[in-house]
Amino acid sequence: MNKPTIIYDSHCTFCTASIDWVAKRDPNQFFAFEPSGCDQTSIWLKERGIDAQLTDKTIILIKPGEGWFIRAEAIGEICAHLSPKPWWFFLFTVFPNSVLDIGYKLVSYTRRWSN
């Protein structure tokens, strides 16, 4: 893994659409994308001590040499590299990730029932 990699639930329509949205705003191809169910993803998670069951509940961003991020923290890290940045990016400068995680969990819970 040479570039920051976003691990997502490829069985979730909302997650896949979100990855498409990010890819369109990543003109320099800063990010790589990997579905949560593939063998390579399992290896990366195991190497970092990340519980593989997290991939069913959240987005994971692995940044080589820096670490890994989940939920709102991952989204904030991702949005910081997009062009143009989404209008709502300012939320990540105002609210702590613990507060933003509440919103993330609500969306995650809701999308599970809509698939």
FENBEL-V171845 format. One record per residue. RES is the residue in one small letter. SS is DSSP state (H for helix, E for strand, - for the rest). NEAR is the number of other C-alpha atoms within 12 Angstrom. Layout:
BEGIN
RES/SS/NEAR
RES/SS/NEAR
END
This chain:
BEGIN
m/-/20
n/-/12
k/-/19
p/-/27
t/E/35
i/E/42
i/E/42
y/E/40
d/-/32
s/-/26
h/-/19
c/-/27
t/H/18
f/H/24
c/H/31
t/H/24
a/H/17
s/H/24
i/H/31
d/H/19
w/H/20
v/H/31
a/H/25
k/H/18
r/-/22
d/-/24
p/-/15
n/-/14
q/-/18
f/-/24
f/-/31
a/E/27
f/E/32
e/E/31
p/E/27
s/-/33
g/-/22
c/-/19
d/H/13
q/H/18
t/H/30
s/H/22
i/H/18
w/H/28
l/H/30
k/H/15
e/H/17
r/H/21
g/-/14
i/-/22
d/-/20
a/H/27
q/H/19
l/H/24
t/H/31
d/H/26
k/-/29
t/-/36
i/-/42
i/E/42
l/E/41
i/E/34
k/E/25
p/-/19
g/-/11
e/-/14
g/E/22
w/E/27
f/E/30
i/E/33
r/H/34
a/H/32
e/H/31
a/H/30
i/H/36
g/H/31
e/H/32
i/H/41
c/H/32
a/-/25
h/-/23
l/-/24
s/-/20
p/-/18
k/-/23
p/-/20
w/H/12
w/H/16
f/H/23
f/H/15
l/H/22
f/H/26
t/H/17
v/H/13
f/-/18
p/-/16
n/H/23
s/H/16
v/H/18
l/H/26
d/H/27
i/H/17
g/H/19
y/H/24
k/H/22
l/H/18
v/H/21
s/H/28
y/H/19
t/H/15
r/H/23
r/H/19
w/H/12
s/H/11
n/-/14
END
